């Protein structure tokens, strides 16, 4: 089981930075003291503190408290035609994904992770033909083994036109791909990066959304480019998909749209009103 990407402290930090709220402002508005905030940052979560911090940071209090339970898990699992690969990159791990049409055996690779060896083995074991390589964004951990993946599969590579990369074809939002019986829609979910792209795959038993670092199980990527737009894009372009849609994030475990609408502190309160 891959652990959640972010701790409660990570979530609080991302929201605090995104909203531009200082420690002094947070402690004053949440009616907590500096020591209580320090404890939270060290991983000591007091329920009352979480409930007080949440509204100041525009987070869902119940979801924040629930995620503090170390036994929390998502409901998502791999399905036929979907495989996930988790590889180490420095002190973190990163995900890449392989999706294929079970009948035609035509496949698409999404990102590379730090090492595409296990992806290539799966391609060989399943007797797949890779037709496309689609990049959710250009951050180093997601494209670290792109050269080898390209040379081995000889498949064309695509990335958002807002993150142009040498030797990679640029696409805009709305671009569609057909691979076997699969249809893939491209949605611009920027905010973590300037051109973050979500690829929505139709044609398997369930809809699959490969989201890069736009959203994680219980969290989201930091709003490096725009926190406000990251939130809005996730709400409008990912969380409007059917609840049973499998979300394939760039870090952490698989999740579903329904899980994130109920349990993601950045979004849950927007669906319970």
FENQUI-V367061 format. One line per field, one symbol per residue. phi: phi as a letter, one per 30 degrees, with the letter a starting at -180 (. if undefined). psi: psi as a letter, one per 30 degrees, with the letter a starting at -180 (. if undefined). burial: + if it has 16 or more other ideal C-beta (glycine too) atoms within 10 Angstrom, else -. A space follows every 50 residues. Layout:
# FENQUI-V367061
phi = ???
psi = ???
burial = ???
This chain:
# FENQUI-V367061
phi = .ddedcdedddddddddddicdddddddddhbcddddddeddjccceddd dddeddchcdddddddddddcdbccdbdbdjbbcbcbdbicbbbcbbbbb deddidbbccibidacedddddedddhccdcbbccdacdedcbdcdeddd ddchddcbbeddbebeicddbcejdcbcbhcdcbccbdcdkdbdbebccc cckcdbdbbccicdbbdiaaddddcadededdddddccdcdeedddccdd bidebbededdcbdedbeddccd
psi = kklkekleeeeeeeeeeefhkleeeeeeefhlleeeeeeeffgjjkeeee eeeeeeghljeeeeeeffjfgkllfklklkgkkkkjlkjbgllkklkkkl jfefgklkkjlfafjgefeeeeeeefhljjfljkkelgkeffgeheeeee eefgkkkklkffhkkkgkkkllkfkkkkjbgkkkkkkjhleelfhkkkjj kkfaflkkjjfbgekljgallkieejeeeeeeeeeffegflkegkkkjlf lallaleeeefefjfffefffg.
burial = ---+++++++++++++-+--+----++--+-+---++-++----+---++ -+++-++-+++++++++------+-+----+++++-+-+---++++++++ ++---+++++++++++-+++-++----+-++++++++++-++++++--++ --+-+-++++-++-+--+--+-+-+-+-++-+-++++++++++-++++++ +-++--+++++++++++++++++++++-+++-+++-+++-+---++++++ +++++++++++++++++++----
